[in-house]
């Protein structure tokens, strides 16, 4: 740990703890975040938590800042909303869950908006480092392959907070097996399963096997503008899809020129998060790969019980 960054973090925590203006939602609030920079798998987990709540007849809502969007106003995000205005992840969350999603420059403004709706439970997509935000459950998501990296704080390493922060969260979720997890941590492993490939215009879908047969010997380009592109590329490789890979920065705003160098007649595969940004570009023969989230049965049982108790306490 770099002493200067540890000191900055402790000062920030102290300021948040001593604040007279800590923000409290009217509803139970679950924060899903991470302590490492880059993609870890928060979005798939938020989707699954919403699905679990809906299975229990609980009405959830999602709060986000819509990182990377070109607007600062508070907005209710709906399926098909403009990702540039609302942010790519909020649009994906709205489409996959069907629950109310609100983005705001300040996270608590999104929560206030959701408080006005007829909901039972709120989930904050990110916000683990929002010190003045009261929360009922903290879930930290880690990329199992990368873990805590070199263990140093930014910019010397990937950590937003010291690793000791993990001892204070309610649950640690590892996206894939975290082989180097400390023995004193209880870690639940989340697995992402690839589904069928869906055409970018939503007109059709094909199985992985069908795609491999159809495009065997033809050029395939895989693009990813996410926090950890290599995870997506390794997934395609494991599925037997050979592709030329193209990495872009997380939340990249795709434009037509990004695809101009691709051969005529080639196919394009992308993540579902990238698809919400590329639909308006009119790209031909483009597909995205949705994933389904699988969590351990014991974790789902525990989190459902926590949901029930929190809602009962807040009534």
C-alpha positions in Angstrom: 0.0 0.0 0.0 1.3 3.5 -0.9 1.3 5.6 2.3 0.2 8.8 0.6 -2.8 7.2 -1.0 -3.7 5.3 2.1 -3.7 8.7 4.0 -5.9 10.3 1.3 -8.4 7.4 1.7 -8.5 7.6 5.5 -9.1 11.3 5.4 -12.0 10.8 2.9 -13.5 8.1 5.1 -13.2 10.3 8.2 -14.9 13.2 6.4 -17.7 10.9 5.3 -18.1 9.4 8.8 -18.2 12.8 10.6 -20.6 14.4 8.1 -23.8 15.9 9.4 -25.4 15.3 6.0 -25.3 11.5 5.5 -27.9 10.5 2.9 -30.5 8.0 3.8 -33.1 6.5 1.4 -36.6 5.8 2.5 -36.1 2.2 1.2 -33.6 -0.5 1.9 -30.5 0.2 -0.1 -28.1 -2.4 -1.5 -24.7 -1.1 -2.9 -23.0 -3.2 -5.5 -19.4 -1.9 -6.1 -15.8 -2.9 -6.3 -12.5 -1.8 -4.8 -10.5 -2.2 -8.1 -10.4 -0.1 -11.2 -11.7 -1.6 -14.4 -14.6 -4.0 -15.0 -15.3 -6.6 -12.4 -18.9 -7.8 -13.2 -21.1 -5.5 -11.3 -23.7 -5.2 -14.0 -24.5 -8.9 -14.3 -24.7 -9.2 -10.6 -27.2 -6.2 -10.4 -29.3 -7.9 -13.0 -29.4 -11.1 -11.1 -30.2 -9.4 -7.8 -33.2 -7.7 -9.5 -34.3 -11.0 -10.9 -34.2 -12.5 -7.4 -36.2 -9.6 -6.0 -38.8 -9.9 -8.7 -39.1 -13.7 -8.1 -40.1 -12.7 -4.5 -42.6 -10.2 -5.7 -40.3 -7.4 -4.5 -40.3 -4.2 -6.6 -36.6 -3.1 -7.0 -35.2 0.0 -8.6 -31.7 0.8 -9.7 -29.7 4.0 -9.0 -26.7 5.0 -11.2 -24.6 8.0 -12.2 -24.5 6.8 -15.8 -20.7 7.1 -16.0 -19.5 8.4 -19.4 -22.8 9.9 -20.5 -23.0 13.4 -22.1 -25.8 14.7 -19.8 -25.8 15.7 -16.1 -29.6 15.8 -15.6 -31.5 13.3 -13.5 -33.2 10.9 -15.9 -35.5 7.8 -15.8 -33.9 5.3 -18.1 -36.0 3.0 -20.2 -35.3 0.2 -22.7 -34.1 1.8 -25.9 -33.0 5.1 -24.2 -30.0 6.8 -25.8 -26.9 5.4 -24.2 -25.0 8.6 -24.9 -27.5 10.6 -22.8 -28.1 7.9 -20.1 -25.0 5.8 -20.1 -24.5 2.4 -21.6 -24.8 0.3 -18.3 -28.1 2.0 -17.2 -29.7 1.3 -20.6 -28.5 -2.3 -20.5 -29.9 -2.6 -16.9 -33.3 -1.2 -18.0 -33.5 -3.6 -20.9 -32.5 -6.7 -19.0 -34.4 -6.2 -15.8 -37.5 -4.1 -16.8 -37.3 -2.3 -13.4 -37.1 1.5 -12.9 -33.5 2.8 -13.5 -32.6 6.4 -12.7 -29.3 8.2 -13.4 -28.2 11.4 -11.8 -24.9 13.3 -11.5 -25.1 12.8 -7.7 -26.0 9.3 -6.8 -28.4 10.4 -4.0 -30.4 12.4 -6.4 -31.1 9.2 -8.3 -32.1 7.6 -5.0 -34.4 10.4 -4.1 -36.2 10.0 -7.5 -36.6 6.3 -6.9 -37.9 7.0 -3.5 -40.9 8.7 -5.1 -41.8 5.5 -7.0 -43.8 2.6 -5.8 -40.8 0.4 -4.9 -39.7 -1.9 -2.1 -35.9 -2.1 -2.6 -33.1 0.0 -4.2 -29.9 -1.2 -5.7 -27.0 1.2 -6.3 -24.9 0.2 -9.3 -21.5 1.2 -7.9 -21.1 3.6 -5.0 -19.0 1.6 -2.6 -16.8 4.6 -2.2 -19.6 7.1 -1.7 -18.9 7.6 2.0 -21.9 9.8 2.9 -24.4 7.3 1.5 -26.2 5.2 4.1 -26.6 1.6 2.9 -28.1 -1.6 4.3 -26.0 -4.2 2.4 -22.6 -3.8 0.7 -21.5 -6.2 -2.0 -18.1 -6.0 -3.4 -17.4 -7.7 -6.8 -13.9 -8.8 -7.9 -12.6 -10.2 -11.1 -11.4 -13.6 -10.1 -8.6 -13.7 -12.7 -7.1 -10.4 -11.6 -8.0 -10.4 -7.9 -6.4 -7.5 -6.1 -3.6 -7.1 -8.6 -0.3 -6.0 -7.0 -2.2 -4.9 -3.9 -1.3 -1.3 -4.3 -3.6 1.7 -4.3 -4.1 3.8 -7.5 -2.1 4.9 -9.4 0.6 2.4 -8.4 -1.9 -0.5 -8.5 -5.6 -1.2 -9.3 -7.0 -0.6 -5.8 -9.5 2.2 -5.1 -9.3 1.4 -1.4 -7.0 -0.7 0.8 -7.7 -4.5 0.6 -8.7 -4.3 4.3 -11.9 -2.7 3.1 -13.1 -6.2 2.1 -13.4 -7.1 5.8 -16.1 -4.4 6.2 -18.5 -5.4 3.3 -21.3 -7.8 3.8 -20.5 -10.1 0.8 -17.6 -10.6 -1.5 -18.5 -11.9 -5.0 -15.8 -13.2 -7.3 -16.5 -13.1 -11.0 -14.9 -16.5 -11.7 -12.7 -18.4 -9.3 -10.4 -16.2 -7.2 -7.5 -18.6 -6.6 -5.5 -16.2 -4.5 -8.4 -15.2 -2.2 -7.2 -14.9 1.5 -8.3 -17.8 3.6 -10.1 -15.5 6.1 -12.5 -14.2 3.4 -15.8 -15.8 2.6 -16.0 -15.5 -1.2 -19.0 -16.5 -3.3 -18.2 -17.4 -6.9 -20.3 -15.9 -9.7 -20.3 -17.6 -13.1 -21.4 -16.1 -16.4 -22.9 -18.4 -19.0 -23.0 -17.3 -22.6 -26.4 -17.6 -24.3 -27.3 -17.5 -28.0 -25.9 -14.8 -30.3 -28.4 -12.1 -31.0 -28.4 -9.9 -34.1 -27.7 -6.2 -33.3 -31.1 -5.2 -34.8 -32.8 -7.7 -32.5 -34.3 -9.5 -35.5 -32.9 -12.9 -34.8 -30.6 -15.2 -32.8 -28.4 -18.2 -33.5 -26.7 -20.7 -31.3 -23.0 -20.7 -30.9 -22.7 -23.9 -33.0 -24.8 -22.4 -35.8 -22.7 -19.3 -35.9 -19.5 -21.4 -36.1 -20.9 -23.4 -39.0 -22.2 -20.4 -40.9 -19.1 -18.2 -40.6 -16.4 -21.0 -40.7 -13.6 -19.7 -42.8 -15.0 -16.2 -43.0 -13.5 -13.1 -41.2 -15.0 -12.5 -37.7 -14.1 -9.3 -35.7 -14.7 -9.2 -31.9 -15.0 -5.8 -30.4 -15.1 -4.8 -26.7 -15.3 -1.4 -25.1 -15.5 -2.7 -21.5 -13.3 -2.6 -18.4 -11.6 -5.9 -19.1 -11.9 -6.8 -22.9 -9.7 -9.9 -22.6 -12.3 -11.6 -20.5 -14.8 -11.3 -23.4 -12.2 -12.4 -26.0 -11.3 -15.5 -23.9 -15.0 -16.3 -23.6 -15.3 -16.4 -27.4 -12.1 -18.5 -27.7 -13.5 -21.0 -25.2 -16.7 -21.2 -27.3 -14.6 -22.1 -30.4 -15.2 -18.8 -32.1 -12.0 -17.6 -33.9 -12.0 -13.8 -34.2 -9.7 -10.8 -34.8 -9.9 -8.9 -31.5 -10.3 -5.1 -31.1 -10.1 -3.5 -27.7 -11.6 0.0 -26.9 -11.6 2.0 -23.7 -14.4 1.3 -21.2 -17.6 3.1 -22.1 -16.2 3.9 -25.6 -18.6 5.9 -27.8 -18.6 3.8 -31.0 -18.8 5.5 -34.4 -19.0 4.2 -37.9 -15.4 4.8 -38.6 -14.4 2.3 -35.9 -15.6 -0.4 -38.3 -14.4 1.0 -41.6 -11.3 -1.2 -41.7 -13.3 -4.4 -41.5 -13.6 -6.5 -44.6 -16.8 -6.4 -46.6 -18.9 -9.4 -45.7 -17.2 -10.0 -42.3 -19.2 -10.5 -39.2 -18.9 -8.6 -35.9 -19.4 -9.9 -32.4 -19.7 -7.6 -29.4 -20.7 -7.5 -25.7 -24.3 -6.7 -24.8 -23.1 -3.5 -23.2 -21.5 -2.4 -26.4 -24.6 -3.3 -28.4 -26.7 -0.6 -26.7 -24.3 2.0 -28.1 -23.9 0.5 -31.6 -27.5 -0.1 -32.6 -28.0 3.3 -34.2 -24.9 2.9 -36.4 -26.6 0.6 -38.9 -23.8 -2.0 -38.8 -24.5 -5.0 -40.9 -23.9 -8.6 -39.9 -23.3 -7.7 -36.3 -24.1 -9.8 -33.2 -23.9 -9.5 -29.5 -23.4 -12.2 -26.8 -25.7 -11.9 -23.8 -24.7 -13.8 -20.6 -26.7 -15.3 -17.8 -25.5 -14.9 -14.2 -25.3 -18.0 -11.9 -24.7 -17.5 -8.2 -24.3 -20.1 -5.5 -27.6 -21.4 -4.1 -26.5 -20.7 -0.5 -25.7 -17.0 -1.4 -29.1 -16.6 -3.1 -30.9 -18.1 0.0 -29.0 -15.7 2.3 -29.6 -12.6 0.2 -33.3 -13.4 -0.2 -33.6 -13.7 3.5 -31.8 -10.3 4.0 -34.2 -8.7 1.5 -37.2 -10.0 3.4 -35.9 -8.8 6.7 -34.9 -5.3 5.4 -38.3 -4.7 3.8 -40.1 -5.8 6.9 -37.9 -3.4 9.0 -38.5 -0.5 6.7 -42.3 -0.8 6.8 
